[in-house]
Amino acid sequence: MSMPRNPLADLDSTEFLDNFRGSIDAFDSARLPHEPLSREGLRKLVELGIYLPAIPRAYGGRESHREMCEIIEIMSERNLPMGMYTMIVTVLFLRNVARSGDEALKEEVFDDFAHHPVIGGLAFTEPGSGSNLARMQTTYHDDGDAYRITGTKHWQAFSEQADWWIICAKHPERKEFGYFAHRRSDGGFVTTEVYDSLGLKNLGYGLNTLDLRVPRHYRLTKTREGLGDAAEILCASRFSKAAMASGFLRRLSTESLRQVNTRKIGDGTLHDIGYVRYKVSRIRQNYVACNALYRHLMLAEDYSTDLENSMFASLATKVLASELMLESALDYQQLCGGEGYRKGAPDNIAAHALLDARVYTVFDGTNDLLCQHLAHLFLRHFQESGLRSPLEFLGRFGYLEDAFFHLTDINLSHLADAPSQDRIVILGRILSRIYGIGALQKASRTAAPSARLAVDDADYAKAIAVLKNEIVGLVNEYELTARLVGAQALPGALRPHGSVVTFDSKVGMR
Ligand SMILES: Cc1cc2nc3c(=O)[nH]c(=O)nc-3n(C[C@H](O)[C@H](O)[C@H](O)COP(=O)(O)OP(=O)(O)OC[C@H]3O[C@@H](n4cnc5c(N)ncnc54)[C@H](O)[C@@H]3O)c2cc1C
């Protein structure tokens, strides 16, 4: 019997989001226990419509890319682990059912998620294969009117808790990967060990043994060769780091300012110290950069479409957003002094903020690997362009062209000189910063989508200066790798023209 339509599904978007934002105080990271969220807690969020933007209208949802982004951003400001929680269920699980599920599967899944406090997870990683998914050992076979899946997976978010899974498995003979929905109550997905993670404790992790059968119509329609569909699935979650970073860093920016304004030192406060103000500003500028990445995700991408062609942007987003989160979490903890090293400190959230942010550079593809992908994509397009100057190519490469005028005073001429593997990783990191400058440049030309996301015009130039400074440092690191790992230095290797990059006319807005 189908359920009545949820009245939240028909609210105006602003009203829906304002209601959600105004009702999640109890989930604040300073208050919510750092343990897997209770079903009662999840029920409250489901009643606020947390999943509705990811559920198609035909199944009683709100079907909105923009709201999916906003719910994650808003949640991450309150509580980063809960932003991650929301992302996994909506962007990784529900999005793939909506895009590739059979009608009967959609009906079953969406009816469950629209009305009940249920959880969906994604099972890709195995003890023997994380970065190299192609080596996965979990297999699927035809088994009469079903598929049988056997193997071991680990580090899945919601290992013990998820009611639904999307499982990736390999055919033992054909080089083919399949993606299968599985309802946990059908049996065969068993958590044999619970992992004690350092952070993100509102989600549980563990080691899982799989020996299960799924009906034929639970197989998702994914037809790319090799791991092409896994890459597309991960594009969406990598993009979502912009939403998490934007919410999280806005919170850290506010918290760090409050901290230094209230902490008494001598006759004044920490805020009177120049270096402290500089660090607070660095956190602020990292927020401004992630806010720009987020605006790109919300306004220029769409979770309901195939994201393969946005691979470059999604990789750059994940690398940059996660590295800025980690850097700022450390700075914020430093500003909180000894109390920042204390879980449950009365005046700051620094201990958990750092533990939660730490893993973002590791999961969802480790950043070092993603940097490599990013660099290879760039080098391939550069070679295809027939151009000789990487800088000239940057000025024509869709995702980076907006950054061009900010780069003309950095010597990037050797970027494409067939770098060694270690340099390829650093090149990827440089490209992520260039992408960030482009996103900032674009954001500076457009009005903020809402008052919550507005930043001062003057902040754009400062945030661009921070990223330029990082590029200069990375260009120097490019040289350093050769000395440390013993490879031959390239003749005339990268060297910035100027040793200091200032935010004067060189980073002026177009
Ligand atoms: C908190 C958390 C949540 C997770 N959630 C999920 C989930 O929900 N579902 C799921 O399926 N998986 C999940 N994972 C697994 C996660 O995606 C993997 O841990 C990650 O992809 C890295 O794989 P690995 O652990 O096997 O590391 P490895 O592949 O062993 O890599 C270890 C390190 O080696 C280096 N390295 C590896 N390859 C390269 C390269 N090409 N270039 C340079 N350096 C390299 C990097 O420094 C890397 O960090 C989660 C992990 C954690 C910690």
The ligand as a Gaussian input file, in Angstrom:
#p B3LYP/6-31G(d) Opt

LIG

0 1
 C       36.774000       6.771000       7.557000
 C       36.761000       5.988000       6.278000
 C       35.560000       5.813000       5.611000
 C       35.495000       5.050000       4.445000
 N       34.294000       4.833000       3.844000
 C       34.208000       3.919000       2.836000
 C       32.931000       3.512000       2.320000
 O       31.874000       3.984000       2.765000
 N       32.905000       2.572000       1.351000
 C       34.036000       1.998000       0.855000
 O       33.928000       1.125000      -0.008000
 N       35.265000       2.384000       1.301000
 C       35.377000       3.318000       2.283000
 N       36.608000       3.679000       2.794000
 C       37.825000       3.133000       2.193000
 C       38.656000       4.206000       1.475000
 O       38.024000       4.636000       0.290000
 C       40.055000       3.626000       1.240000
 O       40.674000       3.503000       2.516000
 C       40.896000       4.525000       0.340000
 O       40.408000       4.487000      -0.974000
 C       42.387000       4.120000       0.332000
 O       42.559000       2.775000       0.078000
 P       43.505000       1.920000       1.057000
 O       43.026000       2.158000       2.443000
 O       43.506000       0.507000       0.584000
 O       44.946000       2.575000       0.931000
 P       46.131000       2.139000      -0.051000
 O       45.584000       1.898000      -1.406000
 O       46.899000       1.040000       0.595000
 O       47.027000       3.464000      -0.067000
 C       47.788000       3.856000       1.076000
 C       48.577000       5.101000       0.762000
 O       49.505000       4.842000      -0.268000
 C       49.728000       5.992000      -1.051000
 N       49.363000       5.715000      -2.457000
 C       48.570000       4.726000      -2.931000
 N       48.485000       4.808000      -4.280000
 C       49.226000       5.865000      -4.649000
 C       49.555000       6.476000      -5.891000
 N       49.116000       5.990000      -7.050000
 N       50.360000       7.561000      -5.890000
 C       50.858000       8.041000      -4.746000
 N       50.586000       7.512000      -3.549000
 C       49.784000       6.444000      -3.495000
 C       48.834000       7.091000      -0.473000
 O       49.561000       7.859000       0.444000
 C       47.767000       6.273000       0.224000
 O       47.103000       7.028000       1.224000
 C       36.684000       4.470000       3.936000
 C       37.898000       4.684000       4.595000
 C       37.944000       5.409000       5.768000
 C       39.270000       5.559000       6.478000

